[in-house]
Amino acid sequence: MPFFDTEIEGLKIFEPRVFEDDRGFFYESYNQNIFKAGGIEATFVQDNRAKSSFGVVRGLHYQCGIFAQAKLVSAPQGEVLDVVVDIRPGSPTFGRSFSIILSESNKKQLFIPRGFAHGYSVLSEEAVFYYKCDNFYNKPSEGGIHCLDQSLNIDWKIPADKALLSEKDKLLPGLGDHIPVW
């Protein structure tokens, strides 16, 4: 089975079977039957792509309530450090973060269930980030946690003077100050 559980319940690493030869490679990045067999019942309704350069840190973002989103994320070009924080009320791993390198070379993907804040930093000169969502984006339901919140102790693998955050992300509250509405 191409899925690996992490130490946080519901968070799964997907390593697709890759067929490679001198012409290149082929792999299924998503197959509903394989994901269902791996315990993932999400029905994806929206695909998103982002392109960023080295040092960009995006997140930590989430959607609240009925607009919460499960995501399947990957980096088909370049390399990113993908980071999630468990913000599920009552979860034994609430406030705990998990990170993984996603890249065009390792072809790994991360399945993120609903109830997580999510972000990533770009480690290569440039990266394309791709994510499938099981719910549509809803601006009034968006929330976030400041990616540099010291209580999370996340190493984004980017020197502080090279980190590029959006003005919006710079204003996000820390973990102790965010108030998601579930």
Contacts in CASP RR format, 6 or more apart in sequence:
PFRMAT RR
TARGET T0000
AUTHOR 0000-0000-0000
METHOD contacts of the structure
MODEL  1
MPFFDTEIEGLKIFEPRVFEDDRGFFYESYNQNIFKAGGIEATFVQDNRA
KSSFGVVRGLHYQCGIFAQAKLVSAPQGEVLDVVVDIRPGSPTFGRSFSI
ILSESNKKQLFIPRGFAHGYSVLSEEAVFYYKCDNFYNKPSEGGIHCLDQ
SLNIDWKIPADKALLSEKDKLLPGLGDHIPVW
1 37 0 8 1.000
1 38 0 8 1.000
2 14 0 8 1.000
2 15 0 8 1.000
2 16 0 8 1.000
2 17 0 8 1.000
2 34 0 8 1.000
3 12 0 8 1.000
3 13 0 8 1.000
3 14 0 8 1.000
3 15 0 8 1.000
3 38 0 8 1.000
3 39 0 8 1.000
3 40 0 8 1.000
3 111 0 8 1.000
4 12 0 8 1.000
4 13 0 8 1.000
4 14 0 8 1.000
4 15 0 8 1.000
5 11 0 8 1.000
5 12 0 8 1.000
5 13 0 8 1.000
6 12 0 8 1.000
6 13 0 8 1.000
6 98 0 8 1.000
7 93 0 8 1.000
7 98 0 8 1.000
8 84 0 8 1.000
8 86 0 8 1.000
8 93 0 8 1.000
8 96 0 8 1.000
8 98 0 8 1.000
9 91 0 8 1.000
9 92 0 8 1.000
9 93 0 8 1.000
10 111 0 8 1.000
10 113 0 8 1.000
11 84 0 8 1.000
11 86 0 8 1.000
11 98 0 8 1.000
11 110 0 8 1.000
11 111 0 8 1.000
11 112 0 8 1.000
11 113 0 8 1.000
11 116 0 8 1.000
12 38 0 8 1.000
12 40 0 8 1.000
12 110 0 8 1.000
12 111 0 8 1.000
13 100 0 8 1.000
13 108 0 8 1.000
13 109 0 8 1.000
13 110 0 8 1.000
13 111 0 8 1.000
14 35 0 8 1.000
14 72 0 8 1.000
14 108 0 8 1.000
14 109 0 8 1.000
14 110 0 8 1.000
14 111 0 8 1.000
15 107 0 8 1.000
15 108 0 8 1.000
15 109 0 8 1.000
16 27 0 8 1.000
16 28 0 8 1.000
16 29 0 8 1.000
16 107 0 8 1.000
16 109 0 8 1.000
17 27 0 8 1.000
17 28 0 8 1.000
18 25 0 8 1.000
18 26 0 8 1.000
18 27 0 8 1.000
18 107 0 8 1.000
19 25 0 8 1.000
19 26 0 8 1.000
19 27 0 8 1.000
27 107 0 8 1.000
28 34 0 8 1.000
29 74 0 8 1.000
29 76 0 8 1.000
29 109 0 8 1.000
30 44 0 8 1.000
30 72 0 8 1.000
30 132 0 8 1.000
35 42 0 8 1.000
35 111 0 8 1.000
40 111 0 8 1.000
42 70 0 8 1.000
42 72 0 8 1.000
42 111 0 8 1.000
42 134 0 8 1.000
43 134 0 8 1.000
44 72 0 8 1.000
44 132 0 8 1.000
44 133 0 8 1.000
44 134 0 8 1.000
45 133 0 8 1.000
45 134 0 8 1.000
45 135 0 8 1.000
45 136 0 8 1.000
46 132 0 8 1.000
46 133 0 8 1.000
46 135 0 8 1.000
46 136 0 8 1.000
46 137 0 8 1.000
47 130 0 8 1.000
47 131 0 8 1.000
47 132 0 8 1.000
47 133 0 8 1.000
48 130 0 8 1.000
48 131 0 8 1.000
48 132 0 8 1.000
48 133 0 8 1.000
49 128 0 8 1.000
49 129 0 8 1.000
49 130 0 8 1.000
50 58 0 8 1.000
50 128 0 8 1.000
50 129 0 8 1.000
51 126 0 8 1.000
51 127 0 8 1.000
51 128 0 8 1.000
51 129 0 8 1.000
52 58 0 8 1.000
52 122 0 8 1.000
52 126 0 8 1.000
52 127 0 8 1.000
52 129 0 8 1.000
53 122 0 8 1.000
53 125 0 8 1.000
53 126 0 8 1.000
53 127 0 8 1.000
53 164 0 8 1.000
54 122 0 8 1.000
54 123 0 8 1.000
54 124 0 8 1.000
54 125 0 8 1.000
54 126 0 8 1.000
54 158 0 8 1.000
54 162 0 8 1.000
55 121 0 8 1.000
55 122 0 8 1.000
55 123 0 8 1.000
55 158 0 8 1.000
55 162 0 8 1.000
55 163 0 8 1.000
55 164 0 8 1.000
56 121 0 8 1.000
56 122 0 8 1.000
56 164 0 8 1.000
57 119 0 8 1.000
57 120 0 8 1.000
57 121 0 8 1.000
57 122 0 8 1.000
57 147 0 8 1.000
57 156 0 8 1.000
57 158 0 8 1.000
57 163 0 8 1.000
57 164 0 8 1.000
57 165 0 8 1.000
57 169 0 8 1.000
58 119 0 8 1.000
58 120 0 8 1.000
58 121 0 8 1.000
58 129 0 8 1.000
58 166 0 8 1.000
58 169 0 8 1.000
59 117 0 8 1.000
59 118 0 8 1.000
59 119 0 8 1.000
59 120 0 8 1.000
59 144 0 8 1.000
59 145 0 8 1.000
59 147 0 8 1.000
59 169 0 8 1.000
59 172 0 8 1.000
60 83 0 8 1.000
60 84 0 8 1.000
60 85 0 8 1.000
60 117 0 8 1.000
60 118 0 8 1.000
60 119 0 8 1.000
60 144 0 8 1.000
60 145 0 8 1.000
60 146 0 8 1.000
60 147 0 8 1.000
60 172 0 8 1.000
61 117 0 8 1.000
61 118 0 8 1.000
61 119 0 8 1.000
61 142 0 8 1.000
61 143 0 8 1.000
61 144 0 8 1.000
62 68 0 8 1.000
62 69 0 8 1.000
62 87 0 8 1.000
62 115 0 8 1.000
62 116 0 8 1.000
62 117 0 8 1.000
62 118 0 8 1.000
62 142 0 8 1.000
62 143 0 8 1.000
62 144 0 8 1.000
62 145 0 8 1.000
62 180 0 8 1.000
63 69 0 8 1.000
63 135 0 8 1.000
63 137 0 8 1.000
63 138 0 8 1.000
63 141 0 8 1.000
63 142 0 8 1.000
63 143 0 8 1.000
64 141 0 8 1.000
64 142 0 8 1.000
64 143 0 8 1.000
64 180 0 8 1.000
64 181 0 8 1.000
64 182 0 8 1.000
65 141 0 8 1.000
65 180 0 8 1.000
65 181 0 8 1.000
65 182 0 8 1.000
66 141 0 8 1.000
67 135 0 8 1.000
67 136 0 8 1.000
67 137 0 8 1.000
67 138 0 8 1.000
67 141 0 8 1.000
68 114 0 8 1.000
68 115 0 8 1.000
68 135 0 8 1.000
68 141 0 8 1.000
68 182 0 8 1.000
69 114 0 8 1.000
69 133 0 8 1.000
69 134 0 8 1.000
69 135 0 8 1.000
69 137 0 8 1.000
70 111 0 8 1.000
70 112 0 8 1.000
70 113 0 8 1.000
70 114 0 8 1.000
70 133 0 8 1.000
70 134 0 8 1.000
70 135 0 8 1.000
71 111 0 8 1.000
71 112 0 8 1.000
71 118 0 8 1.000
71 131 0 8 1.000
71 132 0 8 1.000
71 133 0 8 1.000
71 134 0 8 1.000
72 109 0 8 1.000
72 110 0 8 1.000
72 111 0 8 1.000
72 112 0 8 1.000
72 131 0 8 1.000
72 132 0 8 1.000
73 82 0 8 1.000
73 102 0 8 1.000
73 109 0 8 1.000
73 110 0 8 1.000
73 112 0 8 1.000
73 118 0 8 1.000
73 120 0 8 1.000
73 129 0 8 1.000
73 130 0 8 1.000
73 131 0 8 1.000
73 132 0 8 1.000
74 102 0 8 1.000
74 107 0 8 1.000
74 108 0 8 1.000
74 109 0 8 1.000
74 110 0 8 1.000
74 129 0 8 1.000
74 130 0 8 1.000
74 131 0 8 1.000
75 82 0 8 1.000
75 102 0 8 1.000
75 103 0 8 1.000
75 104 0 8 1.000
75 120 0 8 1.000
75 127 0 8 1.000
75 128 0 8 1.000
75 129 0 8 1.000
75 130 0 8 1.000
76 104 0 8 1.000
76 128 0 8 1.000
76 130 0 8 1.000
77 104 0 8 1.000
77 126 0 8 1.000
77 127 0 8 1.000
77 128 0 8 1.000
78 103 0 8 1.000
78 104 0 8 1.000
78 122 0 8 1.000
78 123 0 8 1.000
78 124 0 8 1.000
78 125 0 8 1.000
78 126 0 8 1.000
78 127 0 8 1.000
78 128 0 8 1.000
79 101 0 8 1.000
79 102 0 8 1.000
79 103 0 8 1.000
79 104 0 8 1.000
79 105 0 8 1.000
79 122 0 8 1.000
79 123 0 8 1.000
79 124 0 8 1.000
79 127 0 8 1.000
80 101 0 8 1.000
80 102 0 8 1.000
80 103 0 8 1.000
80 120 0 8 1.000
80 121 0 8 1.000
80 122 0 8 1.000
80 123 0 8 1.000
80 124 0 8 1.000
80 127 0 8 1.000
80 129 0 8 1.000
81 99 0 8 1.000
81 100 0 8 1.000
81 101 0 8 1.000
81 120 0 8 1.000
81 121 0 8 1.000
81 123 0 8 1.000
81 156 0 8 1.000
81 157 0 8 1.000
82 99 0 8 1.000
82 100 0 8 1.000
82 101 0 8 1.000
82 102 0 8 1.000
82 110 0 8 1.000
82 118 0 8 1.000
82 119 0 8 1.000
82 120 0 8 1.000
83 97 0 8 1.000
83 98 0 8 1.000
83 99 0 8 1.000
83 118 0 8 1.000
83 119 0 8 1.000
83 120 0 8 1.000
83 121 0 8 1.000
83 147 0 8 1.000
83 154 0 8 1.000
83 156 0 8 1.000
84 97 0 8 1.000
84 98 0 8 1.000
84 99 0 8 1.000
84 110 0 8 1.000
84 112 0 8 1.000
84 116 0 8 1.000
84 117 0 8 1.000
84 118 0 8 1.000
84 119 0 8 1.000
85 95 0 8 1.000
85 96 0 8 1.000
85 97 0 8 1.000
85 116 0 8 1.000
85 117 0 8 1.000
85 118 0 8 1.000
85 145 0 8 1.000
85 152 0 8 1.000
85 175 0 8 1.000
86 93 0 8 1.000
86 94 0 8 1.000
86 95 0 8 1.000
86 96 0 8 1.000
86 97 0 8 1.000
86 98 0 8 1.000
86 115 0 8 1.000
86 116 0 8 1.000
87 94 0 8 1.000
87 95 0 8 1.000
87 115 0 8 1.000
87 116 0 8 1.000
87 117 0 8 1.000
87 145 0 8 1.000
87 175 0 8 1.000
87 178 0 8 1.000
87 180 0 8 1.000
88 94 0 8 1.000
88 115 0 8 1.000
88 116 0 8 1.000
89 182 0 8 1.000
95 152 0 8 1.000
95 175 0 8 1.000
97 152 0 8 1.000
97 153 0 8 1.000
97 154 0 8 1.000
99 154 0 8 1.000
99 155 0 8 1.000
100 108 0 8 1.000
100 110 0 8 1.000
101 108 0 8 1.000
101 123 0 8 1.000
102 108 0 8 1.000
102 109 0 8 1.000
102 110 0 8 1.000
102 120 0 8 1.000
103 124 0 8 1.000
112 118 0 8 1.000
114 134 0 8 1.000
114 135 0 8 1.000
115 180 0 8 1.000
115 182 0 8 1.000
117 143 0 8 1.000
117 144 0 8 1.000
117 145 0 8 1.000
119 147 0 8 1.000
120 129 0 8 1.000
121 156 0 8 1.000
121 157 0 8 1.000
121 158 0 8 1.000
121 163 0 8 1.000
122 158 0 8 1.000
123 157 0 8 1.000
123 158 0 8 1.000
141 181 0 8 1.000
143 172 0 8 1.000
143 178 0 8 1.000
143 180 0 8 1.000
144 172 0 8 1.000
144 173 0 8 1.000
144 178 0 8 1.000
145 152 0 8 1.000
145 172 0 8 1.000
145 173 0 8 1.000
145 174 0 8 1.000
145 175 0 8 1.000
145 178 0 8 1.000
146 169 0 8 1.000
146 170 0 8 1.000
146 172 0 8 1.000
146 173 0 8 1.000
146 174 0 8 1.000
147 154 0 8 1.000
147 156 0 8 1.000
147 165 0 8 1.000
147 169 0 8 1.000
147 172 0 8 1.000
148 154 0 8 1.000
148 163 0 8 1.000
148 165 0 8 1.000
149 174 0 8 1.000
149 175 0 8 1.000
151 174 0 8 1.000
151 175 0 8 1.000
151 176 0 8 1.000
152 175 0 8 1.000
156 163 0 8 1.000
172 178 0 8 1.000
END
